[in-house]
Amino acid sequence: METQRRMITLDKETDQYIQDYMTEHKLRFPGEAIMDICKKYREEKKKEWSLDYITETVSENLHDVLKNELKKILFGTNSTDKNTQILIEFMNGWYFHHGYQGIMTTDFLELEETKLAKKVLGERIVNQRQKRLDKGYPKGYFSFY
């Protein structure tokens, strides 16, 4: 390693720090202490950069994953909202056509047809969920399959 000779001026506090550092690390010359301090400083800067880089990379990947998942939820919500709005329009037209006044909620009376519709929808949702799971994960991915 090539060295350079420098003449430097230090304040008393810095000079005392270098002297204490030399004693603690069993160094003979102030130049060795300054080189060691600088070497350790550079290593810490590399670690700091490395941690910043890792943090940034993880944040970007997490952002991408969450963005994709939120898009799926948004598409599902939009589809549900659209279907609900269509049903409201149908029901409004039906009520108008037949001149109905009032509404019978399932709290008062739930027809067998409504129970059947709920059952069919429940099964459809379970089947769709299973299809999504099968599509997203390879066979044998989960040990309980």
Contacts in CASP RR format, 6 or more apart in sequence:
PFRMAT RR
TARGET T0000
AUTHOR 0000-0000-0000
METHOD contacts of the structure
MODEL  1
METQRRMITLDKETDQYIQDYMTEHKLRFPGEAIMDICKKYREEKKKEWS
LDYITETVSENLHDVLKNELKKILFGTNSTDKNTQILIEFMNGWYFHHGY
QGIMTTDFLELEETKLAKKVLGERIVNQRQKRLDKGYPKGYFSFY
10 18 0 8 1.000
18 30 0 8 1.000
18 33 0 8 1.000
18 34 0 8 1.000
18 37 0 8 1.000
19 30 0 8 1.000
21 27 0 8 1.000
21 33 0 8 1.000
21 36 0 8 1.000
21 37 0 8 1.000
22 28 0 8 1.000
22 29 0 8 1.000
22 30 0 8 1.000
22 32 0 8 1.000
22 33 0 8 1.000
25 33 0 8 1.000
25 36 0 8 1.000
27 33 0 8 1.000
27 36 0 8 1.000
94 100 0 8 1.000
106 114 0 8 1.000
139 145 0 8 1.000
END
